Amino acid sequence: APLKSYQIVQKFGTFIDPVYKIKVFNDSVKLRPASRDTLVRNVLPGKVVYAAKTPVMDRVVIVEHPGGLHTIYANLSKIAPTLKIGSKLKRGYVIGRISDTLAFEVTKETKHINPVELFR
């Protein structure tokens, strides 16, 4: 898992929005760390293809893995200063820190897959 100790606060897949009462598809899992300023670790060996601050999802890191797989770590409070586009990462490498809730997505080619499958 990208966090050592966490609680899943929003699951992958379809759910009913509590406010609007409509079906919504969540393409990520939301993980709340057990403590603030928690280290976020890469879940599979791969190469950094994106690492930047965004207007909506705060700081985002995207790692490309063999077989058309990408892992997306969003809502990071900090990106590791050693992380650069093109960096090759081992599993467990610290990619940043999270203060609130980590949005963790996985895509295979153009489809979203359940991220929990990677850390069972």
C-alpha angles and dihedrals in degrees: 000000000000090000127047095218122018148136122230104236097174125024130216116261140034121342138161113257106238094217104039097028092224131128112261128184115222110202095191141041120244113220122192112205120229089237138019122264092028123172116252115211133200110251100206136022111268150116128282110243099168135021119161148113113269131195095240110025099036109223116003132190122190120193123194118215133186117280098040093293123145128183117205122200111190138176092037116166091209137012114218108261090227092058115105133166106270094028112143111225134199122216109278096026111148108246098174148307134281127208100177128010125342117220105209120189133176126197129187108200101312100338129089115230130193106275092207088071088071096057107036 
